Amino acid sequence: MKSVGLDVHLEFCEVAIVEDGVVRSAGRVETRPERLEEFAAGLAADDRVALEVTGNAWEIARILEPHVAQVLVVSPSDTAIRQARAKTDRLDARTLARLLAAGSLDGVWMPDQLTWVMRRRLSRRSQLVWARSRAKNQVHAVLMRQLVGRAPVSDVFGVKGRKWLAGLALALEERETVDGAMRQITFLDSEIAGVEQLIASAALKSSEIKRLMSVPGVNVIVAATFLAAVGDIHRFKNQRKLVGYLGLDPRVRQSGPGPATHGHISKQGSNSARHALVEACWTAVRQPGPLHAFYQRVRARRGHSIAIVAAARKLACLFWCLLTREQDYAFAQPSLTAKKLRLLEVTAGSPTRRGKPSGVWATRERMREAERVLAQQAEHAYQRTVRDWHAAQAGKVGASATPGHASKGPSKGQAARQTTSP
């Protein structure tokens, strides 16, 4: 059995092999499918291969995987190669091979095909939205340079806004900028709509995405981004593992007899999933319910910024519970969920019902108000639970200590981990 290390580049892979405890360099292999197939055919069925995460690492792993016992794609931060005193392609490959032979490498989870497709679609949508925002900012910059002032319409890029922009008297070069930016926006709108239709069609077939959408404030993009980053939720034994994977856990510093201090969140893992959870909380904490009460309680002590991140962490834990237990959100608002699912169907291409008479509007509004009242009752129940818990802990000796941790209380000016309070 051989342990093979690959230092991957755009045009070639540097190869090193450990066999019977001896490390040797094995030259280079071109990163072309036919050359990689020839290289893989020369490996034994019980060999193992390790390579670092790069843009082309997943395709290389896909080619090698059928020919060997194991292919490990590892994070560069786990190999300490970046901090090496001497760093060359040959030394990097030999280091990977030695670490693999010693069993010191943990592989990055390789997503399945459906998860990978969703990741690429969400990434493409994010890039298109960024490009559209850039074009819109060009238009706003022209209006500022030309001293146009505030627009008389709420949406400058809507139907009325476009007519208003077309009628403005602008300098020749500025008019060319606005017209070019508007053409870009029109094209990007159509591209974003096409990607969102593909995402919505896949979401309608996923019971997990629809289950997460039962939480107020969570739309299809948030649910799909979370699942694309996490994959199989059963990979995580508990909520703390998931929170650490998403980088929403605070950094901990402790040495010697002193207590542990907790700082900012680690920000490890998927940045897009973390961003989506925080953005969802901006809406979720405005809805009545336990999450709103939790946000209010943390904000009263630590301020809005820390409270919204804490709510994102709580939302991730809630997602873990919903997916592992295969249950919908207990405090969901059915009419709101039905509305989100209907919008999802329309985005996927279902015909709309505009112009058709409907007498359910008033009934739907009454249902919506009744659901909000029930959600407020759930929020009050959560607040009573927290008060009762604090009252019970106040009579205990050393109640402020967190079990199993060195910290004896919240560190001043820094975020403290909460693990035992509800």
VENHUPE-V745270 format. One record per helix or strand. SS is the DSSP state (hx for helix, st for strand). FROM is the first residue (numbers start at 1). TO is the last residue. Records with the same first field share a line. If there is no record, write none. Layout:
SS=FROM-TO  FROM-TO
This chain:
st=3-8  12-19  22-30  48-52  70-74  250-253  261-265
hx=33-41  57-65  76-78  89-102  113-145  159-166  172-204  207-212  220-230  233-235  239-246  271-284  290-302  304-325  334-347  361-394
